[in-house]
Amino acid sequence: MGNHLTAQVRLEHEVYYPGNVVRGEATIKVDKPLKCIAARIMCRGFERAVVVNHSNEMIYNVFEDTVFYKETLTLFGHTTKDPDASPVEIPPGVYTYPFAFQLPMHLPESLHTANWTSGGAEVKYQVIAYAKLDKDLVDEGHHDFQVVVPINKRDIVASPPVDATATVKLTKFFMDKGACDFTVSLPRSIYAADDTIEGEIVIDNTNGRIAVKNPNVSLRATCESHVTERQSCVPGGIRAVSVAKPLATQHVPLSVKPGFTNNLQFKIKLPHTVPHPSYPARGCHITQVHHVIVGLEGRQVQLPIHIAHCADEENRFAYCPIEDVAHKPDFRDVEHAYTEPTGYAASPCEVLKPPASLRPQHTPTAKTPQAVGNGQLHADH
C-alpha cells in the first residue's frame, strides 16, 4: 500500500458456521505521521449475481452486488454516517486490535459458480481493516473466510417426499407403438454430503407395444441468478440459470415388456464434499437446487432436492426453510465503538479513541460449535 500505511488481518480459523464468533487480530503499521478520516475493522458478507445478457446482437455481463451482513468496529476518527470529514493524525507506530464478530444464525453458504453463456453467482465473506484517508481513498488489508451451513438431522428426516410422472410416446421406425408411463419417487427432499439418495422408478408399459429399457439417472446442481430491473435497466429484471456438471450418473439395467409393469430401486451415493451445496436454497438474488434426473426413451423427469454441506445429529443449527420463497439471509448493518474482546490484549493508538457517539460492541458469544477443518461435523464435535 502507499501513503506509508499498511494493514493486515489474521483470523483464528478459515471456516465458520452461522452463529460462530470470528476472532482475529488487525495490525495497522504507520511509517510516518498520517492524516485520515477514520480507521475501522469490518466483517461483511456479500453476494454477486451475474447474468450474461444477450440483447440486440450484443453479449455483456450484468451484475448486482448485495451486502447482506456488515458489522463495523470504528477504531478512531468519524463514524460511517458522520458528514464531517475533518482528518485526525495518526502518529508513527504499529498498532494491534484483536476483534470478535458474532455471525448471524441465517447466512448463505460461501459460493462461486460461473457459466460463460448464462451467468453465475458468488457469496463471499471477509474481514477488512482499513483507514479512510479521504472521501475517495482507502488503504486496507483483508482476509477472506468461508461459511458452510450444516442442516439439522431432524430437518432432513422431516423433509417431505417428492415424486414426478411422465408419459413416453413409443415409436419404432417412425411407427406409433403406444405409450408408457414412468414415475420416479424419493422418500425425502433434503440430504447432506455422505448421504445415500434412495429412489424408486416404476415403469407402466401396459399401453406400450414394444419393450422399454435401461433408464438413466443423474444428479446435477443449478443456480438461478436474478438482476433486478433497477440494476439491469430491463423491465422486470433479467434471470439466468447456470447448470453444473453432473455430480453422479448411472444407467439402470431394466427392461419392461409390452403389457407389463415393473419397478426398480436405485441409489446415488453422495461424496464426502459436495461441490455446490444447494442448502440454504436462497440468497438475496440467487436460488440453488439439485435435480435428480431420470431419462427413459428420450423423455425426462426432474425431481428437485436440496443438499447441505453436512448434517448435525445434535440439531444445533437454525433451519432455513426450503418452502418459504420469502426467506432471505439475516440482514445486519451495525457500527460499534471498538473495545478489545475479553481475554485479548490490544496495543492501540493511545492518542486516538473511538467516537464517543458509538456504543461499545456487545460481547460476542458462540451459538453453534466452532467449525474446524473443511467444516464437516464429526461425532465428537
C-alpha positions, 0 to 999 in steps of 0.5 A, a space after each residue: 500500500 502507499 501513503 506509508 500505511 499498511 494493514 493486515 488481518 489474521 483470523 483464528 480459523 478459515 471456516 465458520 458456521 452461522 452463529 460462530 464468533 470470528 476472532 482475529 487480530 488487525 495490525 495497522 503499521 504507520 511509517 510516518 505521521 498520517 492524516 485520515 478520516 477514520 480507521 475501522 475493522 469490518 466483517 461483511 458478507 456479500 453476494 454477486 449475481 451475474 447474468 450474461 445478457 444477450 440483447 440486440 446482437 450484443 453479449 455483456 455481463 450484468 451484475 448486482 452486488 448485495 451486502 447482506 451482513 456488515 458489522 463495523 468496529 470504528 477504531 478512531 476518527 468519524 463514524 460511517 454516517 458522520 458528514 464531517 470529514 475533518 482528518 485526525 493524525 495518526 502518529 508513527 507506530 504499529 498498532 494491534 486490535 484483536 476483534 470478535 464478530 458474532 455471525 448471524 444464525 441465517 447466512 448463505 453458504 460461501 459460493 462461486 459458480 460461473 457459466 460463460 453463456 448464462 451467468 453465475 453467482 458468488 457469496 463471499 465473506 471477509 474481514 477488512 481493516 482499513 483507514 479512510 484517508 479521504 472521501 475517495 481513498 482507502 488503504 486496507 488489508 483483508 482476509 477472506 473466510 468461508 461459511 458452510 451451513 450444516 442442516 439439522 438431522 431432524 430437518 432432513 428426516 422431516 423433509 417431505 417426499 417428492 415424486 414426478 410422472 411422465 408419459 413416453 410416446 413409443 415409436 419404432 421406425 417412425 411407427 406409433 407403438 403406444 405409450 408408457 408411463 414412468 414415475 420416479 419417487 424419493 422418500 425425502 427432499 433434503 440430504 447432506 454430503 455422505 448421504 445415500 439418495 434412495 429412489 424408486 422408478 416404476 415403469 407402466 408399459 401396459 399401453 406400450 407395444 414394444 419393450 422399454 429399457 435401461 433408464 438413466 439417472 443423474 444428479 446435477 446442481 443449478 443456480 438461478 441468478 436474478 438482476 433486478 430491473 433497477 440494476 439491469 435497466 430491463 423491465 422486470 429484471 433479467 434471470 439466468 440459470 447456470 447448470 453444473 456438471 453432473 455430480 453422479 450418473 448411472 444407467 439402470 439395467 431394466 427392461 419392461 415388456 409390452 403389457 407389463 409393469 415393473 419397478 426398480 430401486 436405485 441409489 446415488 451415493 453422495 461424496 464426502 464434499 459436495 461441490 455446490 451445496 444447494 442448502 440454504 436454497 436462497 440468497 438475496 438474488 440467487 436460488 440453488 437446487 439439485 435435480 435428480 434426473 431420470 431419462 427413459 426413451 428420450 423423455 425426462 423427469 426432474 425431481 428437485 432436492 436440496 443438499 447441505 454441506 453436512 448434517 448435525 445429529 445434535 440439531 444445533 443449527 437454525 433451519 432455513 426453510 426450503 418452502 418459504 420463497 420469502 426467506 432471505 439471509 439475516 440482514 445486519 448493518 451495525 457500527 460499534 465503538 471498538 473495545 478489545 474482546 475479553 481475554 485479548 490484549 490490544 496495543 492501540 493508538 493511545 492518542 486516538 479513541 473511538 467516537 464517543 457517539 458509538 456504543 461499545 460492541 456487545 460481547 460476542 458469544 458462540 451459538 453453534 460449535 466452532 467449525 474446524 477443518 473443511 467444516 464437516 461435523 464429526 461425532 465428537 464435535 
